[in-house]
Amino acid sequence: MTALSQNSCDVCRIGAPKVDDTEAQELLQQIPEWSLIEVDGIKQLQRQFKFKNFVKAMAFANQLAEIAEEEGHHPGILVEWGKATVTWWSHSIKGLHHNDFVMAAKTDRLLDQ
């Protein structure tokens, strides 16, 4: 079992530990399509998914929204024609928590369905 196949039921709260740079690099190896970015000093995970049209991109975003709501952990989703850009980070700790990597892996699995 990889570190990213665990359940992400541990919703982040203020004071939860952020993933350090070493752990982030190790976890990124399990989700190679994702990039580590920084926005306004906050580290985030981001990936762009490509689709044949806007309707397919929106359907993907809606599936992701259902998973996010079930988990109580919500990404940034930008839907455009033929693509959806997904960004995960933990708002409460202003950075990355292990759950963000788990949710990125769950997002990837949507493509397998």
Backbone bond lengths (Angstrom), bond angles and torsions (degrees), N, CA, C in turn:
res aa  C-N    CA-C-N  psi(-1)  N-CA   C-N-CA  omega(-1)  CA-C   N-CA-C  phi
1 M - - - 1.452 - - 1.523 108.05 -
2 T 1.317 116.82 128.80 1.456 119.86 177.40 1.516 109.79 -83.67
3 A 1.295 114.91 164.65 1.466 120.23 -179.71 1.524 111.36 -62.13
4 L 1.341 116.79 -23.19 1.457 119.52 -176.59 1.521 113.32 -97.38
5 S 1.313 117.63 9.16 1.455 118.92 176.17 1.516 111.39 -100.27
6 Q 1.313 116.77 2.57 1.460 121.07 178.39 1.514 110.48 -75.91
7 N 1.305 115.67 162.04 1.448 121.16 176.45 1.527 108.66 -75.22
8 S 1.298 117.05 141.94 1.460 120.56 -178.92 1.522 112.09 -99.77
9 C 1.320 117.09 32.85 1.470 120.05 -174.45 1.525 113.30 -65.83
10 D 1.339 117.67 -13.41 1.458 121.32 178.76 1.525 109.25 -80.02
11 V 1.320 116.25 89.74 1.462 120.55 -178.75 1.525 109.28 -70.23
12 C 1.311 115.76 134.80 1.474 120.53 -177.70 1.522 111.45 -65.70
13 R 1.305 113.82 142.63 1.460 121.38 174.96 1.523 108.42 -128.29
14 I 1.301 116.50 162.16 1.455 120.66 176.71 1.522 108.01 -53.54
15 G 1.321 115.86 130.42 1.456 120.97 -178.94 1.517 114.14 94.42
16 A 1.342 117.68 -8.09 1.461 120.00 176.68 1.525 108.57 -63.94
17 P 1.334 117.50 149.30 1.464 119.40 -176.93 1.523 112.80 -71.39
18 K 1.328 115.34 135.57 1.459 120.57 173.73 1.520 108.61 -80.26
19 V 1.325 115.44 152.33 1.460 121.48 173.69 1.524 106.69 -72.31
20 D 1.348 117.19 131.25 1.469 118.87 177.96 1.533 109.67 -81.44
21 D 1.312 116.67 170.69 1.467 121.39 -174.81 1.520 112.81 -60.06
22 T 1.325 117.67 -39.61 1.468 121.14 -179.72 1.524 110.67 -64.57
23 E 1.328 116.42 -47.75 1.465 120.48 179.45 1.523 110.69 -64.46
24 A 1.324 117.28 -38.90 1.468 121.09 178.98 1.527 110.27 -59.04
25 Q 1.320 117.31 -44.63 1.467 120.83 -179.89 1.527 110.96 -64.49
26 E 1.324 117.65 -38.16 1.467 121.40 177.91 1.536 110.72 -66.31
27 L 1.327 116.42 -44.06 1.464 120.20 -179.32 1.527 111.70 -68.68
28 L 1.328 117.03 -34.20 1.470 120.60 178.38 1.525 112.06 -61.22
29 Q 1.315 117.52 -28.06 1.461 120.53 178.02 1.528 111.66 -63.73
30 Q 1.325 116.86 -24.25 1.463 121.33 179.41 1.526 112.30 -86.61
31 I 1.318 116.51 -12.98 1.476 121.76 177.58 1.536 107.79 -133.35
32 P 1.337 117.20 66.87 1.464 121.75 -169.61 1.531 116.09 -62.95
33 E 1.318 118.09 -18.66 1.470 120.13 179.94 1.534 112.72 -79.68
34 W 1.313 116.49 -10.32 1.461 121.63 -176.70 1.521 110.25 -91.76
35 S 1.322 115.36 150.12 1.464 121.90 177.22 1.516 109.45 -116.49
36 L 1.317 114.66 147.66 1.456 121.16 173.44 1.523 106.44 -92.37
37 I 1.330 116.52 120.62 1.458 121.17 179.54 1.516 108.77 -123.15
38 E 1.322 116.06 168.78 1.454 121.02 175.34 1.519 108.58 -132.80
39 V 1.325 115.54 126.68 1.459 122.35 179.98 1.522 107.69 -125.81
40 D 1.315 116.42 120.32 1.468 121.77 -178.79 1.526 111.74 52.24
41 G 1.335 115.56 38.94 1.463 120.92 177.89 1.522 114.95 79.88
42 I 1.340 116.96 5.73 1.465 121.13 -178.65 1.525 109.17 -109.56
43 K 1.336 116.31 122.34 1.461 120.85 178.15 1.519 109.64 -73.63
44 Q 1.343 114.46 137.29 1.459 121.20 -177.41 1.522 109.44 -142.86
45 L 1.331 115.60 161.21 1.459 122.34 172.68 1.512 107.65 -104.06
46 Q 1.351 116.31 139.14 1.458 118.70 -179.44 1.519 110.45 -143.66
47 R 1.329 114.50 142.33 1.466 121.09 174.91 1.516 108.76 -147.01
48 Q 1.334 114.97 143.58 1.461 120.81 175.64 1.527 108.18 -105.83
49 F 1.315 115.70 128.66 1.456 122.94 178.39 1.522 108.21 -106.38
50 K 1.325 117.80 135.44 1.474 122.46 -178.63 1.521 109.79 -104.16
51 F 1.344 114.74 142.49 1.455 122.34 -179.26 1.518 109.65 -137.56
52 K 1.333 116.43 166.48 1.463 121.13 -177.56 1.519 113.08 -72.64
53 N 1.345 116.56 -22.90 1.463 118.87 -178.26 1.531 109.53 -163.69
54 F 1.305 115.16 -179.94 1.459 121.16 -178.45 1.529 112.14 -66.50
55 V 1.330 116.81 -40.17 1.467 120.69 -176.99 1.529 110.66 -62.44
56 K 1.339 117.86 -41.45 1.470 120.78 178.64 1.530 110.95 -67.84
57 A 1.319 117.32 -37.70 1.469 120.64 176.95 1.525 110.35 -64.35
58 M 1.321 116.48 -41.32 1.458 120.72 179.64 1.529 111.18 -68.11
59 A 1.326 117.86 -37.95 1.462 120.97 177.51 1.525 110.37 -62.28
60 F 1.328 116.92 -41.56 1.464 121.73 176.43 1.529 109.87 -60.53
61 A 1.331 116.69 -46.10 1.465 121.13 -179.90 1.528 110.83 -61.28
62 N 1.309 117.10 -39.02 1.470 120.42 178.97 1.525 111.48 -67.56
63 Q 1.336 117.79 -39.09 1.470 120.91 176.04 1.526 109.86 -62.61
64 L 1.322 116.09 -43.68 1.458 120.46 179.03 1.526 110.85 -63.89
65 A 1.310 116.57 -38.28 1.464 120.28 178.54 1.525 111.26 -60.83
66 E 1.321 117.23 -38.38 1.467 120.65 178.49 1.527 110.87 -64.59
67 I 1.326 116.82 -44.44 1.470 120.75 178.89 1.529 109.93 -63.71
68 A 1.319 116.21 -44.84 1.468 120.71 -179.38 1.525 111.18 -60.33
69 E 1.303 116.27 -41.54 1.467 120.36 179.96 1.528 110.57 -66.03
70 E 1.338 117.28 -41.56 1.473 121.21 177.22 1.529 111.19 -60.28
71 E 1.321 116.58 -39.26 1.460 122.22 -176.84 1.527 112.84 -84.34
72 G 1.332 116.77 -16.39 1.459 119.87 -176.42 1.521 112.22 69.62
73 H 1.322 115.90 28.95 1.471 121.49 -178.48 1.520 106.45 -140.94
74 H 1.330 117.22 120.77 1.459 121.26 -166.11 1.531 112.49 -120.18
75 P 1.331 116.98 132.41 1.460 121.16 179.77 1.525 111.47 -90.74
76 G 1.326 114.04 172.61 1.453 120.24 164.55 1.522 105.87 -88.06
77 I 1.325 117.52 133.15 1.465 121.42 178.85 1.523 107.98 -130.67
78 L 1.328 115.86 123.24 1.459 121.95 174.93 1.522 107.14 -113.46
79 V 1.333 116.82 116.30 1.459 121.75 -179.60 1.527 108.51 -105.60
80 E 1.331 114.42 127.90 1.458 122.11 177.36 1.519 107.63 -132.42
81 W 1.327 117.39 176.32 1.456 119.31 178.21 1.520 108.93 -62.14
82 G 1.328 115.89 119.22 1.453 121.50 174.48 1.515 116.22 78.18
83 K 1.321 117.97 6.52 1.461 117.91 178.66 1.525 111.71 -159.17
84 A 1.329 113.12 156.95 1.463 121.32 174.01 1.520 106.42 -136.35
85 T 1.315 116.48 127.79 1.452 121.86 177.29 1.518 107.38 -104.52
86 V 1.342 115.40 124.62 1.461 121.37 -176.70 1.520 108.42 -114.22
87 T 1.323 116.26 133.61 1.460 122.27 179.48 1.524 109.01 -128.89
88 W 1.332 114.88 125.28 1.468 120.98 177.98 1.517 110.02 -112.66
89 W 1.316 116.32 135.68 1.459 124.57 168.78 1.518 106.67 -165.23
90 S 1.297 115.81 163.74 1.461 119.86 -179.13 1.522 109.03 -99.74
91 H 1.298 114.47 109.93 1.461 121.37 -176.52 1.531 111.68 -59.09
92 S 1.329 115.82 -40.00 1.463 120.15 -174.27 1.524 113.26 -65.60
93 I 1.340 117.31 -28.86 1.471 119.74 -179.51 1.530 112.03 -110.21
94 K 1.330 115.67 2.76 1.468 121.50 178.49 1.530 111.28 52.30
95 G 1.341 114.47 51.60 1.457 120.27 179.26 1.509 111.10 174.99
96 L 1.320 115.26 -160.17 1.456 121.45 -176.19 1.522 112.40 -99.96
97 H 1.299 114.98 132.41 1.460 123.93 173.94 1.526 106.14 -114.39
98 H 1.300 117.49 161.09 1.465 121.79 178.02 1.529 110.96 -52.49
99 N 1.335 117.54 -37.11 1.465 121.69 -179.47 1.521 112.72 -59.10
100 D 1.325 117.75 -30.50 1.461 119.84 179.07 1.526 110.54 -64.56
101 F 1.313 117.28 -38.50 1.461 121.70 177.98 1.528 110.56 -70.18
102 V 1.330 116.68 -38.70 1.464 120.87 176.48 1.520 109.63 -62.14
103 M 1.325 116.91 -45.15 1.459 120.57 -179.06 1.529 111.68 -67.93
104 A 1.319 118.13 -33.07 1.466 120.54 174.51 1.525 109.84 -62.54
105 A 1.321 116.86 -42.95 1.468 120.87 178.37 1.535 110.36 -64.08
106 K 1.324 117.82 -39.58 1.462 121.31 177.46 1.531 110.30 -65.97
107 T 1.307 117.24 -35.28 1.456 121.47 177.28 1.523 109.30 -63.31
108 D 1.331 117.18 -44.79 1.467 121.18 177.68 1.523 111.11 -57.31
109 R 1.327 116.86 -39.27 1.468 121.02 -176.96 1.523 112.69 -66.40
110 L 1.335 117.84 -20.20 1.462 120.08 176.18 1.531 111.42 -59.70
111 L 1.315 116.84 -31.55 1.465 120.62 -178.88 1.525 110.90 -69.96
112 D 1.325 117.79 -22.82 1.469 121.85 -179.47 1.520 112.07 -80.88
113 Q 1.323 117.41 -11.38 1.474 120.25 -176.36 1.509 111.51 -83.73
